[in-house]
Each structure stands twice: as structure tokens, then as C-alpha cells.
Amino acid sequence: MNTASHQNQSNSKIIIYQLLVRLFGNQNPTNKYYGSIEENGCGKFNDINDAALQEIRKMNFSHVWFTGVIQHATMTDYAYYNIKTDDPDVVKGRAGSPYAIKDYYDVDPDLAIDVQNRMPEFEDLIRRTHENGLKAIIDFVPNHVARTYQSDAKPAGVKDIGEDDDDSKAFSPQNDFYYLPGKDFLVPGDVNPGGDEFQSPLKDGMFNESPAKATGNDVFSEAPSINDWYETIKLNYGVDYQNGHQTHFDPIPPLWLKLRDILLFWAGKGADGFRCDMVEMVPVEFWGWIIKQVKEAFPKIIFIAEAYNPDVYRQYIFDGGFDYLYDKVGLYDTLKKLTCNEYEASVYEIRDQWQHQQNGITQHLLRFMENHDEVRIASNSFAGDAWLAVPAMILTATLSSGPVMIYSGQEVGEPAEGTTGFSSSDGRTSIFDYCAMPEFQKWLNGGKMDGAKLSESQQDLRGFYTKLLEISANHAAIQTGAFYDLLYLNENDRGFNSKVYPFLRYTDQDRLLIISNFNRFEVNLQVKFPDDLLKQFGLLNTDHHTFTGLLSGHKFSSNNVQQGLIVNLPAGSGVILSF
């Protein structure tokens, strides 16, 4: 069976560094439970200076996803700056969720040194990013907004979201929100905003919303639970959820036009791409319309979808127009099981994914092992040891020409230990609280960003990521090359089992053999190659050939390439061999 596939893609691989601006530059080590911004500190736009961006560039990243830059609901009071105070009863955490947007035309005041100058500080960050050879991605959160949404920074003449709604109607295609006429919103009873110490005259277990609006995670009740997205309200794209999901897309609903103008506003500020939140909760027809509209004005802009339903991936790529989709329910889930050494985990799932689920779209899939929604590799909720993800990261970065993403702190083994407030001790760095990343702060080293306080193991880990991304960024075989699964040929040969995955990526001039060993023991492999490929490579009757390890520099030799290559792989490791 011929298992080669060609990956047609532009000749540069997108490599994304995701950073939460609130976290990245925060040098404060306090991490008090439910601490305020004054107690626990907060990263700023200005912390991401030229030196920081150069360090990111040195790791071979092409894009930075600046997470949480748009103004969102918070318990921190900025009334002095004419920013309306949010009711803490509908805010999660002292800092608030970056995904509960309260003004789509403004940036988060937490992130500014001079709050009145917050937009110019953001604009300077985008300028610096571009000057340092990087592109900037920001969030677009289309499914919901904060319950306290109100834009005070929108341009003159722009209608606010919900401004012209008729709230006597549960649904109207002309409304921006969904309503529950005759019912008042009820805050979940077990909410304790900001913890016991936090005090505010607005902290009273009530929030005035009459009539109540539908909640962000499609809850059409005035009383969402604490487990719902109770701090958000659902946006109305012309889908009548309570009448069989009937659609009303003609004429274009007013919300579509408002969101188009918002995206054009941020693209005009220099954003090179949008990571779009929970896209499957928004109709694909909207995406097909808006992405085309934005790309007509900004042809090089990219759209990345947070998506979790493989059954509709092709729809969101080909009808919706997305450039890239998350590969979470697929490669990530499989690699997590393999990394955690789960009994039933098998590399055959990888083969099944590229062969069936992802056939023809693999170049559109964004691969990662961490992001703000997923648990940290080094946490006890995942592997407990950042080094155990080496074979998975090699696969993540090299399996296809599609993008790869690293989450800030991953490169030094940040474990996200303990609880910081609203966010429990669940192996994730909180996006709701003012907090810091203790292991990442060792690299930050008081703003020197020299990694002097990192352990030798952490420095080596960061070196591994740098080298892996360098290979991914600079090798044509990874960027545009064909893919060939070697599992079929080798699965019954020496050393192979269900936790070893071998494959080739190659062009005419650049050939790579890549093997990941997920076993918790060393394997001695005899890797064979198909004769048709050896013939294509001009190696069919070659007696002696050298394979060079790109990660380690070690050389491997085969005295008869037709008989294969002998490779010893330590437990939880991998190789990328150039030949």
C-alpha cells in the first residue's frame, strides 16, 4: 500500500508562540490566592520589548498570539479612567476571563503602564513585533460577550452591539442578543466573587439584567449554573435556537456587519491574524461571508479556528474559509495518551487520523501540546515531567506542513502548580486570576530574559524546543515535503511495537527520517525503507549511507540501505535524521 502523501502549502511553516500578555512580563512572585493586581502584579504590553521579541524570534517563531488584549470584564476598578466598573457577580476571577469581552473597540487597561495611553501602547507592541520580524495574532471571540458589554471606545457613528434590539422579542434576526421576556437574570447562588477578602458595593449576589439574556454556552434560562458560562451572553447570528435552529441569514443580520467592522478595525491596527474562539458555535455561513470580506481588504491575514468536531472540519475549511483549525480532538488527544503511557494508547491512532479523519486537510491543522485551555505537560494532570513530551513534540512539529504552536512557559516546563483563585489546581495556568508563572520567571530573570535562573535541565529543554523549531522552520521537507508512513513496512520488524512511530518527510533535495519512541524503555530498531522510494532517492543499491541526527548531531550508518538502518532510541525520545 502506498502511504505517501503530498502536502501542498506555502513554503514557510507557521510557528506560533502563544503568550497571555497578563502573564508574560509579570515579575511579581507573590501568587496570593485571589490576589489583586497590586498584590500579584500583571504583565504589560511594554514588557514585551525588543529584547523579548528577539528572544522569541531566536527560538524560530514566526507569529506571536497575544492572548487577552481586547478589553474584558474585570473586578479591578478603572472608574477613575472613565471605564465603567463591572459587577463582580458576573466576572470570573479578580482579573476576569479574556473571553468575556466588554468593549470590542478597546484594549485591556490592566496591560497598560499608562491607562489613558493604552491603545498607543498596544499599537507600539504591534509595531515592535513587525520590526522584529514577527507577525501578530489576536483573539476574536464571536460567540459571546461579557454580561456587562458596553463599548465606550467605538468610533463615532458606530452602533453598539445590542443598541437597537427589541428586548420584548425572544428572537428576532434584527436583534444582536437572545432575550427571555418577563424574566430577570439570576446570579448562580454559589458564586463568591473574588474570594472572601474581596469587597465591593456591587458584590451582592445580584446583577440587574431585565429581561434576562441567553447565556454564552447556549443556555436559554434566566438562571444559569456556576458551571455555565454565566458571565457571558450569547450573540445572535440569525439562528432561532428555540424553533428548530431555523436560520435567517437574508438579509444579512446586523450583528454580522458590526463584527465585520470590528475585525477590519483590528486588522487596520496591524493584526496579521485572528484566533477565533469556539467557531462551531457560530454558523459556518457567517464565516464564509466575513472571512471573504476581511481578506478582500487584507489579503494576507490568516484565520485560525478553535474547533473540536472533526465531522465538520472540512465544512469550516472549505465553506467557512478558515486557513487553519485546531487539531485537538485528533492528534493532541492521541499524543497525550501516548505521552502519559496509557495502556490502550497506540500510534495506530496517528495512522488512522492522517489516513481517514485528516486526509486532504492535514496542512490546515494547527498542532500543539499546550495552550491556555489545556493542562500543562509538566503538571501532575498530564505527564508530570516536561521531557516526557519530547516524542510527541517531534511529531507535533514535523508531521505536516501545517502550523505548530507553543504556549509560553511550555519551553521551560512550567507546571502550573496550586490554585490562584477562581482557577482551581487543575494543571492549567489561570486565565482568570492575577498570577505569575514561577518557572518562567526564572527565564525572565528580573527582565534580563537571559534564563540565568533556569536549571540545567530547563535550559536543555528550551534548547530542545529551539532546535526542533529551527528544523521545522528551515527544512523544505517539513515545509512543503511529501509524507510517507513507514509503520506499514516496519510494524512487525525488530524493536517495533504500538508505541513507536516512524515516517519520512521529503523533497527531491531534503530527506528526513523521523521516529518517535513513546515507550518508557529503550528500543533497538531495524528501520526498513520501501524499494520504490530508495529508487526515487537514488539509494536502491547503496552499500553505505550516513544518516545525521539533526537534534543531537549524532551520525548513524547503514552498510546496506535495502536492509535498513539500525537505531537505538532511549525511552521517551525521538530522532530526526537527515539522509
C-alpha positions as CSV (number, residue, x, y, z in Angstrom):
1,M,0.0,0.0,0.0
2,N,1.4,3.4,-1.0
3,T,1.3,5.6,2.1
4,A,2.9,8.7,0.6
5,S,1.0,11.9,0.5
6,H,2.0,15.4,-0.7
7,Q,1.4,18.5,1.4
8,N,0.8,21.5,-0.8
9,Q,1.4,24.6,1.2
10,S,3.3,27.8,1.0
11,N,7.0,27.4,1.5
12,S,7.1,28.8,5.1
13,K,5.8,26.9,8.1
14,I,3.9,29.0,10.6
15,I,5.3,28.6,14.1
16,I,3.2,30.4,16.8
17,Y,4.2,31.5,20.3
18,Q,1.1,32.0,22.4
19,L,1.5,34.3,25.3
20,L,-1.0,35.8,27.7
21,V,0.2,39.4,28.0
22,R,-1.0,39.5,31.6
23,L,1.3,36.6,32.5
24,F,4.4,37.0,30.2
25,G,6.1,40.0,31.8
26,N,4.9,39.6,35.4
27,Q,7.9,39.5,37.6
28,N,5.9,39.6,40.9
29,P,6.4,36.2,42.7
30,T,3.6,36.6,45.3
31,N,0.8,34.5,43.7
32,K,-1.5,35.2,46.6
33,Y,-4.8,33.3,46.5
34,Y,-7.4,35.7,44.9
35,G,-4.7,38.4,45.0
36,S,-5.4,41.9,43.5
37,I,-3.4,43.4,40.6
38,E,-1.5,45.4,43.2
39,E,-0.6,42.3,45.2
40,N,0.1,39.8,42.5
41,G,1.2,42.1,39.7
42,C,0.4,42.0,36.0
43,G,2.3,41.8,32.7
44,K,2.2,44.8,30.4
45,F,2.3,45.5,26.7
46,N,5.6,47.3,27.3
47,D,7.2,44.2,29.0
48,I,7.2,42.6,25.5
49,N,10.0,44.8,24.4
50,D,12.5,44.4,21.6
51,A,14.7,42.1,23.7
52,A,11.7,39.8,24.5
53,L,10.7,39.7,20.8
54,Q,14.2,39.0,19.7
55,E,14.4,36.1,22.1
56,I,11.1,34.8,20.7
57,R,12.4,35.2,17.2
58,K,15.7,33.3,18.1
59,M,13.5,30.3,19.0
60,N,12.4,30.3,15.4
61,F,8.8,31.5,15.9
62,S,7.1,33.3,13.0
63,H,4.0,34.6,14.8
64,V,3.0,35.7,18.3
65,W,-0.5,35.2,19.5
66,F,-1.1,38.0,22.0
67,T,-3.8,36.5,24.1
68,G,-6.2,38.6,26.1
69,V,-5.5,42.0,24.7
70,I,-9.1,43.2,24.0
71,Q,-10.9,44.8,26.9
72,H,-12.8,42.3,29.0
73,A,-14.8,42.3,32.2
74,T,-12.7,42.5,35.4
75,M,-13.1,43.1,39.2
76,T,-10.4,45.8,39.1
77,D,-11.9,49.3,39.3
78,Y,-11.0,51.7,36.5
79,A,-13.8,54.2,37.0
80,Y,-11.2,56.9,37.5
81,Y,-10.3,56.5,33.8
82,N,-14.0,56.7,32.7
83,I,-14.2,52.9,32.3
84,K,-17.4,51.6,33.7
85,T,-17.0,49.3,36.7
86,D,-18.1,45.7,36.2
87,D,-20.4,43.9,38.6
88,P,-18.2,41.2,40.2
89,D,-21.1,38.9,40.4
90,V,-20.8,38.3,36.7
91,V,-16.9,38.2,36.5
92,K,-14.8,35.0,36.9
93,G,-11.7,35.7,38.9
94,R,-10.2,39.0,40.1
95,A,-8.6,39.7,36.6
96,G,-11.6,38.3,34.7
97,S,-11.7,36.0,31.7
98,P,-10.1,37.4,28.5
99,Y,-13.0,35.6,26.7
100,A,-15.7,37.8,28.3
101,I,-15.2,40.9,26.1
102,K,-16.7,44.1,27.4
103,D,-15.6,46.5,24.7
104,Y,-14.6,45.3,21.2
105,Y,-13.0,48.6,20.3
106,D,-10.6,48.9,23.3
107,V,-7.7,47.1,24.9
108,D,-7.4,45.8,28.4
109,P,-6.4,48.6,30.8
110,D,-4.6,46.0,33.0
111,L,-1.9,45.7,30.3
112,A,-1.0,49.4,30.1
113,I,1.6,51.3,32.0
114,D,-0.4,54.5,31.4
115,V,-4.1,53.5,31.3
116,Q,-5.1,56.6,29.3
117,N,-2.5,55.7,26.7
118,R,-3.4,52.0,26.5
119,M,-4.2,51.9,22.8
120,P,-1.0,53.6,21.7
121,E,0.9,51.2,23.9
122,F,-0.8,48.3,22.1
123,E,-0.1,49.9,18.7
124,D,3.6,50.2,19.7
125,L,3.7,46.5,20.6
126,I,2.3,45.6,17.1
127,R,4.9,47.9,15.5
128,R,7.7,46.3,17.6
129,T,6.5,42.9,16.7
130,H,6.7,43.6,13.0
131,E,10.1,45.4,13.3
132,N,11.5,42.2,14.9
133,G,10.4,40.0,12.0
134,L,7.3,38.5,13.6
135,K,3.6,38.7,12.9
136,A,0.9,39.3,15.4
137,I,-2.3,37.3,16.1
138,I,-5.0,38.4,18.4
139,D,-8.3,36.9,19.7
140,F,-11.7,37.2,18.1
141,V,-14.5,36.0,20.4
142,P,-17.6,35.7,18.2
143,N,-20.0,33.5,20.2
144,H,-20.5,35.7,23.3
145,V,-19.6,38.9,25.1
146,A,-19.5,39.9,28.8
147,R,-22.8,40.4,30.5
148,T,-21.5,44.0,31.1
149,Y,-20.7,44.6,27.5
150,Q,-20.8,48.3,26.5
151,S,-18.4,50.0,24.1
152,D,-17.3,53.4,25.2
153,A,-14.4,53.4,22.7
154,K,-16.3,52.7,19.5
155,P,-15.7,55.1,16.6
156,A,-18.3,57.9,16.2
157,G,-21.4,56.8,14.3
158,V,-20.9,53.1,15.1
159,K,-23.9,51.3,16.6
160,D,-23.1,49.3,19.7
161,I,-23.9,45.6,19.9
162,G,-27.5,45.3,21.2
163,E,-28.2,49.0,20.9
164,D,-31.2,48.7,18.6
165,D,-32.5,45.4,20.0
166,D,-36.2,44.9,20.7
167,D,-36.0,43.1,24.0
168,S,-39.7,42.2,24.0
169,K,-38.9,39.6,21.4
170,A,-37.2,36.3,22.5
171,F,-35.8,36.1,19.0
172,S,-35.5,38.4,16.0
173,P,-33.0,38.3,13.2
174,Q,-32.6,42.0,13.8
175,N,-31.6,41.6,17.4
176,D,-27.9,41.1,18.4
177,F,-28.9,39.1,21.6
178,Y,-31.4,36.5,22.6
179,Y,-33.9,37.5,25.3
180,L,-36.1,35.8,27.9
181,P,-39.0,38.3,28.1
182,G,-40.6,38.7,31.5
183,K,-37.7,37.0,33.3
184,D,-34.9,38.6,35.3
185,F,-31.4,37.2,35.3
186,L,-30.3,35.3,38.4
187,V,-26.7,35.0,39.5
188,P,-25.7,31.4,40.4
189,G,-26.2,31.0,44.2
190,D,-22.8,29.5,45.0
191,V,-20.7,32.3,43.4
192,N,-18.2,34.1,45.7
193,P,-16.7,36.8,43.5
194,G,-13.1,37.5,44.2
195,G,-13.0,35.2,47.3
196,D,-13.8,36.1,50.9
197,E,-11.4,39.1,51.1
198,F,-12.7,40.9,48.1
199,Q,-15.2,43.7,48.9
200,S,-17.3,45.8,46.6
201,P,-20.6,47.5,47.0
202,L,-21.7,45.7,43.8
203,K,-20.9,42.2,45.4
204,D,-24.4,41.4,46.5
205,G,-25.3,38.2,44.6
206,M,-27.4,40.1,42.1
207,F,-27.0,41.6,38.6
208,N,-29.6,43.8,37.0
209,E,-30.5,42.3,33.6
210,S,-34.1,42.5,32.7
211,P,-35.2,40.9,30.6
212,A,-32.6,38.2,31.0
213,K,-30.4,37.3,28.0
214,A,-29.4,33.8,26.9
215,T,-26.0,32.7,28.3
216,G,-23.0,32.1,26.2
217,N,-22.9,28.3,26.2
218,D,-26.5,28.2,24.6
219,V,-28.3,28.2,28.0
220,F,-31.8,29.8,27.4
221,S,-32.6,30.2,31.0
222,E,-32.6,33.2,33.4
223,A,-30.7,31.1,36.0
224,P,-27.5,29.5,34.5
225,S,-25.5,27.4,36.9
226,I,-22.0,28.1,38.2
227,N,-20.7,25.5,35.7
228,D,-22.2,27.5,32.8
229,W,-20.6,30.5,31.1
230,Y,-22.8,32.6,33.3
231,E,-20.6,35.7,32.9
232,T,-21.3,35.9,29.2
233,I,-24.3,36.5,26.9
234,K,-24.9,34.6,23.6
235,L,-24.7,36.6,20.3
236,N,-27.4,36.2,17.7
237,Y,-26.4,35.4,14.2
238,G,-29.9,34.9,12.9
239,V,-30.3,31.3,14.2
240,D,-33.5,30.7,16.1
241,Y,-32.3,28.1,18.6
242,Q,-35.7,27.6,20.2
243,N,-37.5,26.9,17.0
244,G,-35.5,24.1,15.5
245,H,-32.4,26.2,14.7
246,Q,-34.2,27.9,11.9
247,T,-31.8,30.3,10.1
248,H,-32.5,33.9,9.0
249,F,-29.4,35.0,7.0
250,D,-31.1,37.0,4.3
251,P,-31.0,39.9,4.7
252,I,-27.6,39.9,6.4
253,P,-28.3,40.2,10.2
254,P,-27.0,43.5,11.7
255,L,-24.6,41.6,14.0
256,W,-22.6,40.3,11.0
257,L,-22.0,43.8,9.8
258,K,-20.9,45.0,13.3
259,L,-18.4,42.2,13.7
260,R,-17.0,42.7,10.2
261,D,-16.3,46.3,11.1
262,I,-14.7,45.2,14.4
263,L,-12.3,42.8,12.5
264,L,-11.4,45.5,10.0
265,F,-10.7,47.8,12.9
266,W,-8.1,45.5,14.4
267,A,-6.7,44.4,11.1
268,G,-6.2,48.2,10.5
269,K,-4.2,48.3,13.7
270,G,-1.8,45.8,12.2
271,A,-3.1,42.4,13.4
272,D,-1.9,39.7,11.0
273,G,-4.3,37.1,12.1
274,F,-7.2,36.2,14.3
275,R,-7.6,33.1,16.5
276,C,-11.3,32.7,16.5
277,D,-12.9,31.3,19.7
278,M,-15.4,28.4,19.6
279,V,-16.2,28.7,15.9
280,E,-18.5,25.8,15.8
281,M,-21.0,27.6,18.0
282,V,-21.3,30.2,15.2
283,P,-22.9,29.3,11.8
284,V,-20.4,28.4,9.1
285,E,-22.3,30.7,6.7
286,F,-21.2,33.7,8.8
287,W,-17.5,32.6,8.5
288,G,-17.8,32.1,4.7
289,W,-19.1,35.6,4.5
290,I,-16.9,37.5,6.9
291,I,-13.5,35.9,6.1
292,K,-14.0,36.7,2.5
293,Q,-14.9,40.3,3.4
294,V,-11.9,40.8,5.6
295,K,-9.5,39.1,3.1
296,E,-10.7,41.4,0.3
297,A,-9.3,44.3,2.4
298,F,-6.3,42.4,4.0
299,P,-5.4,39.5,1.6
300,K,-2.6,38.2,3.8
301,I,-4.5,38.0,7.0
302,I,-5.0,34.5,8.5
303,F,-7.9,33.0,10.4
304,I,-7.4,30.2,12.9
305,A,-10.4,28.3,14.3
306,E,-10.7,26.8,17.8
307,A,-12.6,23.7,16.7
308,Y,-13.4,20.4,18.3
309,N,-15.7,18.5,16.0
310,P,-13.8,16.6,13.3
311,D,-17.1,15.8,11.4
312,V,-17.3,19.5,10.4
313,Y,-13.7,20.4,9.9
314,R,-13.9,20.3,6.1
315,Q,-17.0,22.5,6.2
316,Y,-15.2,25.2,8.2
317,I,-12.2,25.0,5.9
318,F,-13.8,24.8,2.5
319,D,-17.1,26.6,3.2
320,G,-16.1,28.8,6.1
321,G,-12.8,29.8,4.6
322,F,-10.6,29.2,7.7
323,D,-6.9,28.8,7.0
324,Y,-6.2,26.6,10.0
325,L,-8.2,24.6,12.6
326,Y,-7.1,23.3,16.0
327,D,-6.1,19.6,15.9
328,K,-7.1,18.9,19.5
329,V,-9.7,16.1,19.0
330,G,-7.3,14.1,17.0
331,L,-3.5,14.3,17.2
332,Y,-3.4,16.1,20.5
333,D,-5.7,13.6,22.3
334,T,-3.7,10.7,20.9
335,L,-0.3,12.1,21.7
336,K,-1.5,13.0,25.2
337,K,-2.4,9.3,25.8
338,L,0.9,8.1,24.4
339,T,2.8,10.6,26.5
340,C,1.0,9.6,29.7
341,N,1.8,5.9,28.8
342,E,-1.8,4.9,28.9
343,Y,-2.2,1.2,28.4
344,E,-4.5,1.4,25.3
345,A,-2.6,4.3,23.7
346,S,-1.3,3.3,20.2
347,V,0.5,5.0,17.3
348,Y,-2.0,3.3,15.1
349,E,-4.4,6.1,16.0
350,I,-2.0,8.5,14.4
351,R,-2.1,6.5,11.2
352,D,-5.9,6.3,11.3
353,Q,-6.1,10.1,11.7
354,W,-3.9,11.1,8.7
355,Q,-5.3,8.4,6.5
356,H,-9.0,9.0,7.2
357,Q,-10.1,11.8,9.6
358,Q,-7.5,14.3,8.3
359,N,-6.9,13.0,4.8
360,G,-6.5,16.0,2.4
361,I,-6.7,18.6,5.2
362,T,-3.7,17.9,7.4
363,Q,-1.9,21.0,6.1
364,H,-4.8,23.1,7.5
365,L,-4.5,21.7,11.1
366,L,-2.7,23.6,13.8
367,R,-0.8,21.2,16.1
368,F,0.1,21.9,19.8
369,M,0.8,20.1,23.1
370,E,-0.2,23.1,25.2
371,N,-2.4,26.1,25.1
372,H,-4.3,28.2,27.7
373,D,-7.3,25.7,27.7
374,E,-5.2,22.5,28.1
375,V,-3.2,21.2,31.0
376,R,0.5,21.9,31.3
377,I,2.7,18.9,30.2
378,A,4.8,19.2,33.4
379,S,1.7,19.2,35.6
380,N,0.6,16.2,37.5
381,S,-2.6,16.3,35.4
382,F,-0.6,15.4,32.4
383,A,2.9,13.9,32.3
384,G,4.4,15.3,35.4
385,D,7.7,15.7,33.5
386,A,8.1,18.1,30.6
387,W,10.8,15.8,29.0
388,L,8.3,13.0,28.5
389,A,6.6,15.0,25.8
390,V,9.7,15.0,23.5
391,P,8.5,12.3,21.2
392,A,5.1,13.9,21.0
393,M,6.5,17.4,20.3
394,I,8.7,16.0,17.5
395,L,5.6,14.6,15.8
396,T,3.5,17.7,16.5
397,A,6.1,19.9,14.8
398,T,7.0,17.7,11.8
399,L,4.1,15.5,10.8
400,S,2.7,18.0,8.4
401,S,3.3,21.4,6.8
402,G,0.6,23.0,8.9
403,P,1.3,25.3,11.8
404,V,2.7,24.3,15.2
405,M,2.1,26.3,18.4
406,I,3.9,26.5,21.8
407,Y,2.4,28.1,24.9
408,S,4.6,30.5,26.9
409,G,6.1,28.6,29.8
410,Q,6.0,25.2,28.0
411,E,9.6,25.7,26.8
412,V,10.8,25.7,30.5
413,G,8.5,23.1,31.9
414,E,6.0,25.4,33.7
415,P,3.9,23.0,35.8
416,A,1.0,25.4,36.9
417,E,1.0,24.1,40.5
418,G,-1.5,25.2,43.0
419,T,-4.6,27.3,42.9
420,T,-4.6,31.1,42.3
421,G,-8.3,31.9,43.0
422,F,-11.1,31.2,40.6
423,S,-9.0,28.7,38.8
424,S,-8.6,25.5,40.7
425,S,-5.4,23.4,41.0
426,D,-6.1,21.7,37.6
427,G,-2.8,21.8,35.9
428,R,-3.6,25.0,33.9
429,T,-2.1,28.4,34.4
430,S,-5.1,30.6,35.3
431,I,-6.6,32.9,32.7
432,F,-9.0,34.3,35.3
433,D,-6.7,35.5,38.1
434,Y,-3.7,37.8,38.6
435,C,-0.9,35.4,38.9
436,A,2.6,34.6,37.6
437,M,4.5,31.6,36.2
438,P,7.3,30.8,38.7
439,E,9.4,28.6,36.4
440,F,9.0,31.1,33.5
441,Q,10.1,33.9,35.9
442,K,13.4,32.1,36.2
443,W,13.9,32.7,32.5
444,L,12.6,36.2,32.8
445,N,15.2,36.9,35.5
446,G,14.0,40.4,36.5
447,G,13.6,41.5,32.9
448,K,17.0,40.4,31.7
449,M,15.4,37.5,29.8
450,D,18.6,35.5,29.9
451,G,17.4,32.3,31.6
452,A,20.2,32.6,34.2
453,K,18.0,31.2,37.0
454,L,16.8,28.2,35.0
455,S,18.1,24.8,36.0
456,E,20.4,23.0,33.6
457,S,17.5,20.7,32.7
458,Q,15.3,23.6,31.9
459,Q,18.0,25.3,29.8
460,D,18.4,22.0,27.9
461,L,14.6,21.7,27.4
462,R,14.4,25.3,26.0
463,G,17.4,24.3,23.7
464,F,15.4,21.2,22.5
465,Y,12.4,23.4,21.6
466,T,14.7,25.9,19.8
467,K,16.4,23.2,17.8
468,L,13.1,21.4,16.9
469,L,11.6,24.6,15.7
470,E,14.7,25.6,13.8
471,I,14.4,22.3,11.9
472,S,10.7,22.8,11.3
473,A,11.3,26.4,10.1
474,N,14.3,25.7,7.8
475,H,13.7,22.3,6.2
476,A,11.8,22.2,2.9
477,A,10.9,18.6,3.8
478,I,8.8,19.9,6.7
479,Q,7.5,23.0,5.0
480,T,6.4,21.5,1.7
481,G,7.6,17.9,1.5
482,A,5.7,14.7,1.0
483,F,4.8,12.4,3.9
484,Y,5.4,8.6,3.9
485,D,4.2,6.4,6.8
486,L,6.8,3.7,7.5
487,L,4.7,1.8,10.0
488,Y,3.1,-0.5,7.4
489,L,6.6,-1.7,6.3
490,N,8.1,-2.0,9.8
491,E,5.3,-2.8,12.3
492,N,6.4,-6.5,12.6
493,D,10.1,-5.9,12.5
494,R,12.8,-5.7,15.2
495,G,12.0,-3.4,18.1
496,F,8.7,-2.0,16.8
497,N,5.5,-2.0,18.8
498,S,2.4,0.1,19.2
499,K,4.4,3.0,20.8
500,V,7.0,3.6,18.1
501,Y,6.1,5.7,15.1
502,P,8.4,6.1,12.0
503,F,7.8,8.2,9.0
504,L,9.5,10.2,6.2
505,R,9.2,13.8,5.1
506,Y,11.0,14.5,1.9
507,T,11.5,16.7,-1.2
508,D,13.9,16.0,-4.0
509,Q,16.7,17.8,-2.1
510,D,15.8,17.3,1.5
511,R,15.0,13.9,3.1
512,L,14.2,13.3,6.8
513,L,13.6,10.1,8.7
514,I,11.6,10.9,11.8
515,I,11.0,8.3,14.6
516,S,9.2,8.8,18.0
517,N,9.6,6.3,20.8
518,F,6.8,6.7,23.4
519,N,7.9,3.5,25.3
520,R,9.2,4.0,28.8
521,F,12.1,1.8,27.8
522,E,14.8,1.8,25.1
523,V,14.1,0.2,21.8
524,N,16.6,-1.2,19.2
525,L,15.0,-0.8,15.8
526,Q,15.7,-2.0,12.3
527,V,14.0,0.6,10.1
528,K,13.4,-0.5,6.5
529,F,12.6,1.6,3.5
530,P,10.4,0.7,0.5
531,D,12.3,-0.1,-2.6
532,D,10.3,2.4,-4.7
533,L,11.4,5.2,-2.5
534,L,15.0,4.1,-2.4
535,K,15.0,4.0,-6.1
536,Q,13.5,7.5,-6.2
537,F,16.2,8.7,-3.8
538,G,19.0,7.0,-5.8
539,L,19.8,4.8,-2.9
540,L,18.5,1.4,-4.1
541,N,21.9,-0.3,-4.5
542,T,23.8,1.8,-2.0
543,D,26.1,-0.2,0.3
544,H,27.0,2.5,2.8
545,H,25.0,5.6,3.7
546,T,25.1,8.0,6.6
547,F,22.1,9.5,8.5
548,T,22.7,12.6,10.5
549,G,20.8,13.4,13.7
550,L,19.6,17.0,13.4
551,L,18.6,17.2,17.1
552,S,21.7,15.6,18.5
553,G,24.4,15.8,15.8
554,H,24.9,12.1,16.1
555,K,25.6,10.1,13.0
556,F,24.1,6.7,12.1
557,S,25.4,4.4,9.4
558,S,23.8,1.7,7.3
559,N,26.1,-0.7,5.4
560,N,23.1,-1.8,3.3
561,V,20.3,0.6,2.9
562,Q,18.0,-2.0,1.5
563,Q,18.4,-4.0,4.7
564,G,17.5,-0.9,6.7
565,L,19.0,1.2,9.4
566,I,19.8,0.1,13.0
567,V,18.7,2.8,15.5
568,N,18.8,2.7,19.3
569,L,16.2,5.0,20.8
570,P,16.2,5.7,24.5
571,A,12.9,5.7,26.5
572,G,10.6,8.7,25.6
573,S,12.8,10.1,22.9
574,G,12.9,10.7,19.1
575,V,15.2,11.4,16.2
576,I,15.1,13.5,13.1
577,L,17.7,12.0,10.7
578,S,18.8,13.8,7.6
579,F,19.9,11.5,4.8
